[in-house]
Amino acid sequence: MGGMTPFASRFRHPAQVVVAAFGLAIAIGTVLLALPISSTTGESAGWVTALFTSTSAVCVTGLAVVDTATHWSVFGELVIAALVQVGGLGIMTMATVFTLLVSRRLGLRARIVVQAETKTLSMSDVRQVLRKVVVFSLLCEAVAATILTSRFMIGYDESFGRALYLGVFHAISAFNDAGFALWPDSLMRFVTDGWICLTVAIASIISGLGFPVVFELARSWRQPAKWTILTKITVSVTATLLVLGTLAFLAIEWRNPKTLGPLDDGGKLLAAFFAAVMPRSAGFNTLDISQMYPSSWLTTDVLMFIGGGSAGTAGGIKVTTVGLLVFVVWAELRGESRVHIGHRSLPDSAQRQAVTITALGVAIVGIATYALLALTPYSLDQILFEVIAAFGTAGLSTGITAGLGTAGHLLLVVLMFIGRIGPLTLGSALALNRRARHYELPEERIIVG
């Protein structure tokens, strides 16, 4: 066997390659957005603004320190759309597709890397999965773009060229759960427009389920009994969160004169549903978040922290993690030694992974919240909202993003990067030496709780 190249020896773990690839994409986006041509004023936006926006786009978050609609030129908006597309599909997914097109071959190392990014369950079907992911993503974006383009033309008298531009940009942003919009108020002007709101919401829900779940639903949507545990948990928890979220926003904001109050019953239902979908990671808003009641902020915090499904474009700790933890707690309360879901037993490794991801997520959010409280003059509920929005790559904000200062912006950049890569993936990438334990130590019981 030949010796490993310096690059290969430096990145031995697949997660390291994923982290490095996302970092490279952010760096390229930063350089492009810092160019004078990317700004409407013809002057450089500055490295911090370019870095923040590039990270937000690649990590499909949607937080912004400048108004996307007025600050960036057409070139800058196209760069953002391209970064969102690359980040949504996954750097390794895109790279492997290019490898297949050029060489028609896929090496073992490349298969392992793509498995780490797409979270497929076996390496033998990686090539087929990648084709499905790319085709399915582009098809969904095309359908959403067609509907949005038609609506902008018919309902808002936009020219075909402008409507097409708006439709394609927001279709990419919606399906990849990025949340970038070309209006200063996001989608607030369309709060009662079902064609636009439902198109954006459905695109976000589909991509947020995760590609393995979507493909299984396409194959056997009429046979729920045959669904895998992954699909059952993802669909059930997602549906539960959407229903509970919608009801919570309706109950809390029904009479709020600055949010749902002025709308009719149908408009309130649509706006509340949209508000329940967006924290999954989509990042658009049709209601003024800064005018919501604090209890609505807390509801949004919970939804953003949970996020969407695994192997999709949504962020958060994932609905599967929460679903597994519910079953773990239930088994422990019943005194059962094993965790069972349906007619299957849950492996200990999956339980440890769920606990680890949740614990890391709580720790990261807690530390970042404490740091921002020390750095900025904003209140705890505003800071917590901003931190979870960045970590969960949700992109929603109470309106304080621009005022966090350079240190605050750089902290959010780190949070968005960690949130997109995943705490567990980032941690494993940093662990250069993983050693297997060849012995077990004697057990000792301790009191817990």
N, C-alpha and C positions, 0 to 999 in steps of 0.2 A: 504493500500500500504506500502511496506517495504521501509526503508530509503535507500537513494542513497549511493553507495560506495564512498570513498574518491576520487577515480579516476574519477568516473562518475560525481561527483559534481564539479570536477575541469574542466572537458571538457563537458559543456552542449550544446554548439553550434556545429553542424556538421563540420563547417569549422575549428574549433579548432582541432578536431580529425584528419582531413586531414593534417593540418599543423604539428601536432605532429607526425603523421605517417611518413611523408616525412622526418622530422627531425631525427627520429629514424633510418630510412633507411640510411641516410647520415652518421650518427654516426657509424653504423655497417660497412658500406663501408670504412669509414676512418680507423677504427681499422684494418680491413683486409688488406687494401692497405699499411698500415704502417708496416706490418710484413715484416721481411727480405725475406721471401719466395716470396713476390710479386715483388721483384726487381731482375733484371738480375745480379746485382753485389753481391747479397746476403746480402746487407746492407739495413737498413730501409730508405725509401724515405724521412722520416721526416713528422711531423704532418701537417704542412701547405700544403705541396705537396699532401699528402694523402687526406686531407680535401678538397682541391680544386678539385682534380680529382674525388673524390666521389660525391661531389656536382654537378660537371659538368655531371657526368654519370646519377645520379638519376634525375636531372633536365633536362636530355636529351639535353644538350647544345653542348658539344664537344670542348670547350676551354681547352687548356692544357698548363701547365707550363713546362712539360718535354715531350720528344718525346715518344708517345705511343708505337711505333714500336720497339724502342731500349731500353727504360728504364724499361718497365714492363716485367716480366717473363710471361710464359704461364699461371701460376696461377693468376697473376695480371690481365692479359687480360681477363681471364674467369670471374674474379670478376667484372671487368668493364662491360663486356657483360651482366652479371646477373643484375647489378645495372641499366643498360640501359633498360633492359626488364621490370624490376619491376617499374621503373619510368615511362616508356612509357604506360604501362597498367594502372598504378595508384595503389597506395598502397591500397586504400580501395577496388578497384575492385578485386585485388588479395586476400585480406583478406576475402571478402565476398564469393568468390568462394570456399576458403578453408572451410568456415563455412557451405556452402551448402553441400560440400562433406562429412563433418563429421556428421552434425546434420540433414541435409535435411530440416532445418527450417531457416527462416529469420525473425528476430524480427523487430518491427517498427523502433527502434533506428538505427539498421543497415541499413534498407532501406533508411532512411533519410540521413545517412552518405554517402551511395553510390550515392544517387541522387545528393548530393553536389559535389562529385568527377566527376561523369560521365555526369552531367548536363542533365539527362533525364527529360522529361517534366511531368511525373507522376510516383508516387511510385508503382502503381499496376503492372507495367511491368518491374520493376527493375531486377527481377530474369531472365526473358527472355532476356533482353538486355545484362546482364552480360555474359550469355552463348554465345550470338552472338558476343560480343566484343572479347572474348577470342578466340573462334573458328576462327573468321574472321582474327584476328591478326596473329595467328599461321599459318593459311593457306597462307596468303600473304607472311609471312616471309619464309615459306617453298618453295613457288613458286620462290621468288627472290633468295633464297639460291641455288635452283636447277639450275637456269639460270647462276648465277655467278660461281658456282662450275664447270659447264660444260665449261664455257668460259675460266676459269683459266686453266683447263686441256687441252683443245683443242688449245686455242690461245697462251698460255704462258708456255706450257710443265710442268705444276706443277703436282706433284704426286697426286693421288686421296686423300690421307689423308690431305695433305697441301691445296689442292684446296677446299676440303670440309670445312676445318677450316676457310679459308679465306672467303668462300662463306657464311657460317652461320654467322660469326662475322659481316660481312658487311651488310648482309640482316637484321639482328637485328638492327644494327646501322642506316641503311637507313630507315626502316619502322618506327622506333621510333624517327626519326629526330634527332639523336644524333650526327652524324658527326665524330665519332671516326674512324680512319683509321689505318691500320697496315703498312703504308708506311710513311716515313718522309715527303714526298711531297703531302700527302693526296692522291688524285686521278689524279694528274697532268700527270702522265705517261700514263694515259688512255684517254687523252683529245679528241682523235678522235675515240675512241672505242665505237661505238653505243650500243653494247650489254651491256657493263658495265654501261655507262653513262645513257642510257635510262632506264635500270632496276632500278638503284638507284633513278633516277628522278621520275619515275612513282610510285615507292613505297612511296617516300616522298609525292608526290601529293595526293595519295589515303589516306594515314594516316592523312595528313594535312587538308583534307576536314572536318574531324570530323565524328565520328561514326553515329550520327543521319542522317546526310546528305548522307553518303555512303549507309546506309540501305534503305533510301527512294529512292535513285537513282536506287538501285537494284530492288526495287518493281515496280517503275513507270518511268523508264528512257525514255520510249516512249511517255509519257504524261506530258510534261513540264507545261501545263496549270493547272494541278492538284497538282503541287509541293507546299509545304508550303513556307511561306515567308523566313524562315531560309535557305532552300535549294536554292531558287531562288537567294537570295542575295549572299550566299556563292559561288555558281557556277559562277554567273556573275562577281562578283568582282575578284575571283580567276583567271578566264580566262582573264579578262582585265589586271590584273597585270602581268600575264605571258607573254601576247603579248607585252604590253608596255615595260616590263623589257627587253625582248629579243631584241626588236627594239632599245632600248636605249643603250644596251651594244654593239650591232652591230655598231651603229652610232658613239659611242664614241671611241671604242677600235679597229675599223676596221684596222687602219693603225699603231697601236701601235706595234712596233717591238718586244716588250717583252711580249705580250699577244696574240691577235688575228692575228697580222700581218703575221707571218710565215705560218699560216694555209691556206688550200684551202677554197673555198667558202662553201663546205659542212661541213668542220671542224669548220669554223667560226660560222655557224648557230647552230651546235650542242653545241659548247662551250658557245655561247651566251645564248642559251636556258637553259643550265645547270646552268649558272651563275644567270639566272633569277629565277630558281626554288629553289636553295639552300638557299637564304635569308629567305624563308618562315619558316625556322628553321632547315633545314637539316644539314648545316654546313660543307659539303664537298666542295672541290674546285678543278677544273681542270686547272684553270689559276692562275698565281702568283698574288695574291691580292696586295702584296706590290708594284708591278710594274704597277698597274692600275692607270689611271688618277684620280685626285681628284673628278671629276664629276661622275666617276663610283663609287667611294666610297660613294658619297652623294646619288646616286641612290640606292645603296645597303643599306644605312642607312634607307631610306624610306621603302624599302621592308621588312627589318628586323623588324622595329618598328611596321608595320602593321601585319606581321606574317601570320598565316593560319586560319583555321576554328575553331569554338568553339567545345569543347568536343573531340578534336583530340590531336595528339601528337605535333602539332606545337605551337610556342609561339607567342609573340607579343600581341598587343591589340585586335587582331582578325579582319578578313575581315568583319564579321558581324557588328562590332562596326563602322568601317569606312563606310560601306554601309548605316547603319542607320543614321549616321551623315550627309551623303549626302542628304538623304531625309528630314531630319530635317531642314537643311539649305535651301533646295529648297522650303519647305513649308513656312518657315519664309520669304524668299524673295518674295513669292507670296502673303504674307499676310493672309495665311490660319491658322485658329485656331487649326486645327487638322492635324496630319501627316498621309498621306495615302500611302500605298504601294500596287499597284494593286487594288484589291477590298477589301482590309482590312485596318482597322484603327490601327495605332501604339499606344499602351498604353503609358501613361506618364512615367510610371516606367521604361520602356525600354529606353526611351529617356534619363532619368536621369542617368541610368546605363551606357549608351554609353558615355555621357559627363563625368561622374565620372571616368570611366576607362581611357579615353583619357587624362583627366587633371592630374590624378595621374601618368600616364605613362610619360607625359611630365615633370612633377615635379621631379620624381625619376631620369630620365635621366639627367635633368639639374643639379640637386644637385650632382649626382655622377660624372658628367663630370667636374664640378667646383672643386670637391675634388681631382680627379685624376690629374687635371692640376696643382694643388698646390703641389701634392706629387711626380710627375714625371716630367722629362724634355721633354716629347714628345709634338708634336704639337696638336692643337685643333682638326683637322680633324682625326688624328690617335686616340686620346682619345675618341672622340665622337663615332667613329666606334666601338671601343672596348666596350664601355659602352652599346651601343644599341645591340651589339652582345650578351652580357651577359644578359641584360634585356629581349631581345627577344628570348633567348635560341637558338640563331642561330649558335654560335660557330665559326663563321668566324673571321679572324684576319688579321691585316696588318703586323703581325710579332712581336708585342711588348709585348705579354702576359708575356713571361718569364722575361722580364726586368722591370716589374712594382713594384717589391719589395714586401715584406711581407704585408705591409699596403694596397697596391694596390690589391694584391691577395685576401685578406680578404674582401675588398670592393666588388670585383667581385663575391665572394662567396655569399654575401648578395644579390647582384643584380640577380644572377642566381636563388636563392631560391625564391625571390619575383616574378621573371618573370615566374617561373614554377607554383607557387601556384596561382598567379594572384593578382594584387593589391587590388581588391575588396574583394576577399576571405580572404586574409591576414588581411585586415582592419576589416572585420566582425569578424574574429577569435579573434582579440585583444579587440573587444568591448564586454566586459563581461556582461554588463548590457544594454539591449535594451528595451527602454520603449516607448509604444505607446502614442501619444499625443491625449488627449480626448477633445481637444478644438482647435479652429482656431482663430488666431489673425486677426485684421483688415488689409486689404491690403493697400499698399501704393506704387504708381508708382514711379520709379526712371528712370533717363536717362541712357541708356546703349550705350556705344560707343561714 
